[in-house]
Amino acid sequence: MTSHRTTQTMKPATAAKKLGVYLEATPKEFQEGVVSRDELNALQADPPEWLRELRRTGPHPRPVVAARLGVSISGLARGGVTEPLTTEQIDALKSESPEWLRKEQATQAEVRKESARIKEKQAEQAE
């Protein structure tokens, strides 16, 4: 009995999420096809120019925008940011530093600090 490996594929939305890019900004061929695990690995290992450009200038999906601003995704929503942003728009927001952004960054810093404290406590209990 021989085992033959089936090619694992994913929807373009899943591949875009794994690549950290906004699906609607990708080329039509990418949006309309399916992506195999091998193709995804190749895109990650040696990104084509369109992928490098998207990662550099955007528009970026919400998780990327949130990470670049140092806030949570729900913090973005509370701040009224619901659309994908370009790198230029993210930089402008950082330099403007509106009140909601400073508040959300402080909240996110507290969440990280609390997560680190809990992890440390669990590590101590495990010893």
Beta strands, then each sheet from edge to edge (+ up, - down):
strand 1: 9-10
strand 2: 35-36
sheet 1: 1+ 2-
end
